[in-house]
Amino acid sequence: MNVARALPLLLLALLILPSCGDEDPAGPPDGQFTVTFDGLPALGHGRYYEAWLTYPGEHLRHEERLSLGQFVMNGDGTSSSLDGGPAAFALDDTHHLADAVDILVTVESEGSTVAGPALIAGVVTGDENEGRATLTTLHPVAVGADLTTASGSFILATPTDGEGANETHGLWFTDPAGAPALNLPALASGWTYHAHAFHGGHSLSLGTFTVSDAVDSDGAGAEAGAQAAFTAPGSDFIVSEHDLADGATTAFLVIEPSGDHHEESLRHDSSFPVRVLEAAIPSGAAARTSIPLAAPVSELPSAEFVFTR
């Protein structure tokens, strides 16, 4: 080939080839993350989320995690920074992303000096150019349980004032004979179950628990009578005489951060917004008859994090 004709072709080829250090124009800049949330609920009441990146040997030690940013979820499914601007997720340029292990999203509380538990987490995968992580409640550093396997039932009864009296004024997660009737996966440390009855426009707490074949955090409840209760989660409402078979009451179970967090929820007459099981109580429901619980319509929270290395 004529050298004079080949030289322009060579120069054209060099112009077309990308340089080795160019970033993928479709991906985020180095150290920044593209994030998609699915079903992650708004928290409110002084709670917010924080995303974290972990490295080998450090993913069980909160103090060695590297924060990617704090944020809140809005009612329309969008996320915002704590000051109301757009949520942004990035790692400062003093750390590299090559050895990233996990990404976590924790539930934090304003003014708390205790680190919050991870609600969702995922293992970082990918190659030398791009990393990604799919975050779910299944990860052992998060809730650590397959919540879709939960099942159970409950009855209306008031065992603490005897059988046959005010029977629709109490709710117990047992079968008609009083045996525990919940089948729930074990939760990772930092999480607990909390049972509620939404009645008369208010969320009534039935207690918190981690196992379903023992009494819950408040026994038979503050309004219980003098007789023995079932050995299972539940409460009697003998004093206030809440008729839970009024046709407008729903029983449900949520997961929530353990410790004192549930007391904060009760002060705000609300519940942590990740439901596991629920059931509408039929109008005129018969006492000591099993009412099955079902999975809620709302999906469990998840997220997808993508970044360039």
C-alpha positions in Angstrom: 0.0 0.0 0.0 1.2 3.5 -0.7 2.6 5.0 2.5 1.1 8.4 1.7 -2.4 6.9 1.5 -2.0 4.7 4.6 -1.0 7.5 7.0 -4.4 9.3 6.9 -6.2 6.0 7.6 -3.9 5.3 10.6 -4.6 8.7 12.0 -8.4 8.2 11.6 -8.2 4.9 13.4 -6.3 6.5 16.3 -9.0 9.2 16.6 -11.8 6.6 16.8 -10.1 4.4 19.4 -11.0 5.4 23.1 -8.2 6.2 25.5 -7.5 3.6 28.2 -8.7 5.9 31.0 -12.0 7.0 29.6 -15.1 6.3 31.7 -18.2 4.6 30.4 -20.5 7.5 29.5 -23.5 5.4 30.5 -22.2 4.7 34.0 -21.6 6.8 37.1 -18.3 8.6 37.7 -15.7 6.8 39.8 -16.7 6.8 43.5 -20.4 7.6 42.8 -23.3 5.2 42.7 -26.4 4.7 40.7 -29.1 3.5 43.0 -32.6 2.1 42.5 -35.0 1.4 45.4 -37.9 -0.9 45.3 -40.4 -1.1 48.1 -38.2 0.7 50.6 -40.8 2.5 52.8 -40.8 6.0 54.2 -40.0 6.0 57.9 -40.8 9.3 59.5 -40.7 10.1 63.3 -37.0 11.0 63.4 -35.8 7.9 61.5 -33.7 7.9 58.4 -31.6 5.5 56.3 -27.9 5.3 55.8 -26.0 3.4 53.1 -22.7 1.8 53.8 -19.9 0.0 52.0 -17.8 -2.7 53.7 -14.4 -4.3 53.1 -13.0 -7.8 53.8 -13.0 -8.7 57.5 -14.9 -5.5 58.4 -18.5 -6.2 57.4 -19.7 -7.2 60.9 -18.1 -4.1 62.6 -20.2 -1.0 62.1 -17.5 1.4 63.2 -15.3 0.3 60.3 -18.0 0.7 57.6 -17.7 3.5 55.1 -20.8 5.7 54.7 -22.1 6.3 51.3 -24.7 8.8 52.4 -27.8 9.4 54.6 -31.3 9.7 53.1 -35.0 9.5 53.6 -37.7 7.9 51.4 -40.7 9.9 50.4 -44.2 8.8 50.1 -44.0 8.7 46.3 -41.0 6.2 46.3 -38.3 8.9 45.7 -35.4 9.5 48.0 -34.0 12.7 49.4 -31.1 13.9 51.4 -31.7 14.8 55.0 -31.7 18.5 54.1 -34.4 17.9 51.5 -32.2 17.9 48.4 -31.7 15.0 46.0 -30.2 11.9 47.6 -26.6 11.3 46.5 -24.4 8.3 47.2 -20.6 8.5 46.9 -17.4 7.3 48.5 -14.7 9.9 49.2 -11.7 9.7 47.0 -9.4 8.5 49.8 -10.8 5.0 49.5 -10.9 2.7 46.6 -13.7 0.4 45.4 -11.7 -2.6 44.2 -12.1 -4.7 47.4 -15.6 -3.8 48.3 -17.5 -6.7 49.9 -21.0 -5.7 50.9 -23.4 -2.7 50.7 -25.9 -2.1 53.5 -28.8 0.2 54.2 -29.4 0.7 57.9 -32.2 2.3 59.9 -31.0 5.2 62.0 -32.7 7.4 64.6 -32.1 11.1 65.2 -30.2 11.7 68.5 -29.4 8.0 69.0 -25.8 7.1 69.9 -26.4 3.4 69.0 -25.9 2.2 65.5 -29.0 1.1 63.7 -29.5 -2.4 62.2 -29.3 -3.1 58.5 -32.7 -3.6 56.9 -31.3 -4.7 53.5 -27.8 -5.7 52.3 -26.1 -7.4 49.4 -22.8 -8.8 48.2 -20.8 -6.8 45.8 -20.2 -8.6 42.5 -19.0 -7.5 39.0 -15.6 -7.1 37.4 -12.7 -4.8 37.5 -14.6 -2.1 35.7 -18.1 -2.2 37.3 -19.4 -3.3 40.7 -23.0 -4.0 41.6 -25.0 -5.2 44.6 -28.6 -6.4 44.9 -29.8 -5.6 48.5 -32.5 -7.6 50.2 -33.7 -8.5 53.7 -32.3 -12.0 53.2 -28.6 -11.1 53.7 -27.3 -12.3 57.1 -26.0 -8.9 57.9 -29.5 -7.5 57.4 -32.8 -9.1 58.6 -31.3 -12.4 57.7 -34.6 -14.2 57.1 -36.9 -15.2 54.3 -39.9 -13.4 55.5 -42.0 -14.8 52.6 -42.0 -18.2 54.5 -44.0 -16.7 57.5 -47.4 -18.0 58.2 -49.9 -18.4 61.0 -53.3 -17.6 62.5 -54.9 -16.1 65.6 -58.1 -16.2 67.7 -60.2 -13.7 69.5 -60.2 -14.5 73.2 -59.7 -13.1 76.7 -58.1 -15.9 78.7 -57.2 -13.6 81.6 -60.8 -13.1 82.7 -62.0 -16.6 81.9 -63.5 -18.3 78.9 -66.9 -17.0 77.7 -66.5 -13.4 79.0 -65.7 -10.5 76.6 -64.1 -12.9 74.2 -63.8 -10.5 71.3 -61.8 -8.0 73.4 -58.5 -9.9 73.1 -56.3 -11.2 70.3 -53.9 -14.2 70.6 -51.7 -15.8 68.1 -52.8 -19.3 69.1 -55.1 -22.0 67.8 -58.5 -22.5 69.5 -56.9 -24.8 72.1 -54.3 -22.1 73.0 -51.3 -23.6 71.3 -48.9 -21.2 69.5 -50.0 -20.7 65.9 -47.3 -18.6 64.3 -44.5 -20.0 62.0 -41.9 -17.3 61.7 -38.3 -17.4 60.6 -35.7 -16.4 63.1 -34.5 -12.8 62.7 -30.9 -11.5 62.8 -29.7 -9.6 65.9 -31.1 -6.1 66.0 -34.6 -7.1 64.8 -37.8 -8.2 66.4 -41.4 -8.9 65.5 -44.1 -6.6 66.7 -47.8 -7.5 66.6 -50.5 -4.8 66.2 -54.3 -4.5 65.9 -55.4 -1.4 63.9 -58.7 -0.6 65.6 -60.8 2.6 65.9 -58.2 4.6 63.9 -55.4 3.6 66.3 -52.6 1.1 66.2 -52.9 -1.0 69.4 -49.6 -2.8 70.4 -49.9 -6.5 71.2 -46.3 -6.8 72.2 -42.9 -7.5 70.7 -41.2 -11.0 70.4 -38.6 -13.0 68.7 -40.1 -16.5 69.3 -43.8 -17.4 69.0 -44.1 -20.1 71.6 -43.4 -17.8 74.6 -45.1 -14.7 76.2 -44.2 -11.4 74.4 -42.7 -8.2 75.8 -45.8 -7.1 77.7 -47.2 -10.4 78.7 -51.0 -10.3 78.4 -51.0 -6.5 78.1 -51.6 -3.7 80.5 -55.4 -4.3 80.5 -55.2 -8.0 81.3 -57.2 -9.7 84.1 -55.9 -11.9 86.9 -56.1 -15.3 85.3 -53.4 -17.0 83.3 -52.8 -16.1 79.7 -51.8 -18.3 76.8 -48.1 -19.0 76.3 -47.9 -17.0 73.1 -47.9 -13.4 71.9 -51.2 -11.5 72.4 -53.1 -9.1 74.6 -56.4 -8.7 76.4 -58.2 -5.3 76.3 -60.6 -5.9 79.2 -60.6 -2.3 80.5 -61.1 -0.4 77.3 -63.3 -3.2 75.9 -62.1 -2.9 72.3 -64.4 -5.1 70.3 -62.0 -6.5 67.7 -64.9 -8.2 65.8 -66.4 -4.8 64.8 -65.6 -5.4 61.1 -63.1 -2.5 60.9 -60.1 -4.1 62.6 -56.9 -5.5 61.1 -54.3 -7.6 62.8 -50.8 -7.5 61.5 -47.2 -8.3 62.3 -44.2 -6.2 61.4 -40.5 -6.4 61.8 -38.8 -3.5 63.5 -35.5 -2.5 65.1 -35.3 -4.1 68.6 -34.6 -2.2 71.8 -36.5 0.9 72.6 -37.4 1.7 69.0 -40.9 0.2 69.3 -41.7 2.6 72.2 -41.0 5.5 69.9 -43.5 4.0 67.4 -46.2 3.7 70.1 -45.8 7.3 71.1 -46.6 8.3 67.5 -49.5 5.8 67.3 -47.9 4.1 64.4 -46.0 0.9 63.4 -42.7 0.2 61.6 -43.7 0.0 57.9 -42.4 -3.4 57.0 -45.3 -5.9 57.3 -44.8 -9.6 57.4 -48.4 -11.0 57.9 -51.9 -9.4 58.1 -55.6 -10.2 58.2 -58.8 -8.3 58.4 -61.0 -9.6 61.2 -64.5 -10.4 59.9 -67.4 -8.5 61.4 -69.0 -10.6 64.1 -66.0 -13.1 64.1 -66.6 -16.0 66.5 -64.5 -16.2 69.6 -61.8 -18.9 69.8 -62.0 -19.6 66.0 -58.9 -19.5 63.9 -58.4 -16.6 61.6 -55.6 -17.1 59.0 -52.9 -14.6 58.4 -51.6 -13.9 54.9 -48.7 -12.1 53.3 -49.3 -8.3 52.8 -49.9 -6.8 49.3 -46.8 -4.6 49.8 -43.5 -6.0 48.6 -40.5 -6.5 50.8 -37.8 -3.7 50.3 -34.9 -4.1 48.0 -32.3 -2.0 46.2 -29.8 -2.1 43.4 -26.4 -0.3 43.6 -24.2 0.1 40.6 -20.8 1.8 40.5 -17.6 2.0 38.4 -14.4 0.9 40.0 
